[in-house]
Amino acid sequence: MKKIIFTLALTTLVGGATLSSCQSSATKVKNAEKTLQKADSNVVVAKANLNATRQDSVAEYQAFKKTSEERISANEKSITDFKAKMANDKKEFKAKNEKHLTSLEQKNNDMKMRLENYKDEGQIKWLTFKNGFNRDMDKLGNDIKNFSVKIVK
């Protein structure tokens, strides 16, 4: 008899707990709608952040490109000035200097092509490109400055 009463009490307790913990389908739908609204608002915020990041990246690239093009133009002007100065040099000195100047001019043209051919492939590749390009432009600028000092006469 004790087993029957214990079993009946346990069954009643488990059944009551199960019924009281169940949600109605209307409550489940409302909860699902709230979750969906939160997810939708998160998507909207994420899209806005993505658009802002893209605009920042484009603006940063445009500023970098403009600055780099100015540096390349300054290099071209320096090379042209050197060519004009060398016009009156003796043949033997002129040949040595022209060879070096042609090399500098080629490097400058290569930098120009690198800048024009860059394609956006993500933030990490952008930073790698930017750092490498700036390093190479600095080296080229130093080479051009040093050329004016090292002109063989």
C-alpha positions in Angstrom: 0.0 0.0 0.0 2.8 2.3 0.8 4.2 1.7 -2.7 1.0 2.6 -4.4 0.6 5.8 -2.4 4.3 6.7 -3.0 3.9 5.9 -6.8 0.7 7.9 -7.0 2.2 10.9 -5.2 5.3 10.8 -7.3 3.3 10.6 -10.5 1.1 13.5 -9.4 4.2 15.6 -8.6 5.9 14.9 -11.9 2.7 15.5 -13.9 2.1 18.8 -12.0 5.7 20.0 -12.6 5.4 19.1 -16.3 2.2 20.9 -16.8 3.2 24.0 -14.9 6.5 24.3 -16.8 5.0 24.0 -20.3 4.4 27.2 -22.2 1.4 27.8 -24.3 2.0 28.0 -28.1 1.0 31.7 -28.0 3.8 32.4 -25.5 6.2 30.4 -27.6 5.3 32.5 -30.7 5.7 35.7 -28.8 9.1 34.7 -27.5 10.2 33.6 -31.0 9.0 37.0 -32.4 11.0 38.9 -29.8 14.1 36.8 -30.6 13.6 37.4 -34.3 13.2 41.2 -33.7 16.4 41.2 -31.7 18.3 39.3 -34.4 16.9 41.7 -37.1 18.1 44.7 -35.2 21.5 43.1 -34.7 21.7 42.5 -38.5 20.8 46.2 -39.2 23.5 47.4 -36.8 26.1 45.0 -38.2 25.3 46.2 -41.8 25.6 49.8 -40.7 29.0 49.1 -39.1 30.1 47.2 -42.2 29.1 50.1 -44.5 30.9 52.6 -42.2 34.0 50.4 -42.2 34.0 50.2 -46.0 33.6 53.9 -46.3 36.5 54.5 -43.9 38.6 52.0 -45.9 37.8 53.6 -49.2 38.6 57.1 -47.8 41.9 55.8 -46.3 42.8 54.2 -49.6 42.0 57.4 -51.6 44.1 59.5 -49.2 47.0 57.1 -49.4 46.7 56.9 -53.2 46.7 60.7 -53.5 49.7 61.1 -51.3 51.6 58.3 -53.1 50.8 59.8 -56.5 52.2 63.2 -55.3 55.4 61.4 -54.2 55.7 59.6 -57.5 55.2 62.9 -59.4 57.9 64.6 -57.2 60.2 61.7 -58.1 59.5 62.2 -61.8 60.2 65.9 -61.5 63.5 65.2 -59.8 64.5 62.7 -62.4 63.6 65.2 -65.2 65.6 67.9 -63.5 68.6 65.5 -63.2 68.4 64.7 -66.9 68.4 68.4 -67.7 71.4 69.0 -65.6 73.3 66.1 -67.1 72.8 67.4 -70.7 76.0 69.3 -70.5 78.1 66.6 -68.9 81.0 64.8 -70.6 80.1 61.5 -72.4 81.8 59.2 -70.0 80.2 60.7 -66.9 76.9 61.2 -68.7 76.7 57.4 -69.6 77.3 56.3 -66.0 74.8 58.8 -64.6 72.2 58.0 -67.2 72.3 54.3 -66.4 71.7 54.9 -62.8 69.0 57.5 -63.5 67.3 55.1 -65.9 67.2 52.5 -63.1 65.6 55.1 -60.7 63.1 56.0 -63.3 62.2 52.4 -63.9 61.7 51.9 -60.1 59.5 54.9 -60.0 57.4 53.6 -62.9 57.1 50.2 -61.1 55.8 51.9 -58.0 53.3 53.8 -60.1 52.1 50.5 -61.6 51.9 48.8 -58.1 49.7 51.6 -56.9 47.4 51.4 -59.9 47.1 47.6 -59.9 46.3 47.3 -56.2 43.0 45.5 -55.6 41.2 45.4 -52.2 41.6 42.0 -50.8 41.0 42.6 -47.1 42.4 44.5 -44.2 45.4 42.4 -43.6 46.5 42.5 -47.2 45.9 46.2 -47.3 48.1 46.9 -44.3 50.8 44.6 -45.8 50.6 46.4 -49.1 50.6 49.9 -47.5 53.6 49.2 -45.3 55.6 47.6 -48.1 54.7 50.3 -50.6 55.7 53.1 -48.1 58.9 51.3 -47.3 59.8 51.0 -51.0 58.8 54.6 -51.7 61.0 55.9 -48.9 63.9 53.8 -50.2 63.3 55.2 -53.7 63.1 58.7 -52.4 66.4 58.3 -50.5 68.0 56.8 -53.6 67.0 59.9 -55.7 68.2 62.3 -53.0 71.5 60.4 -52.8 71.8 60.4 -56.6 72.1 64.2 -56.6 75.0 63.9 -54.1 76.7 61.0 -55.9 76.6 62.4 -59.5 79.9 61.4 -61.0 81.8 64.4 -62.3 
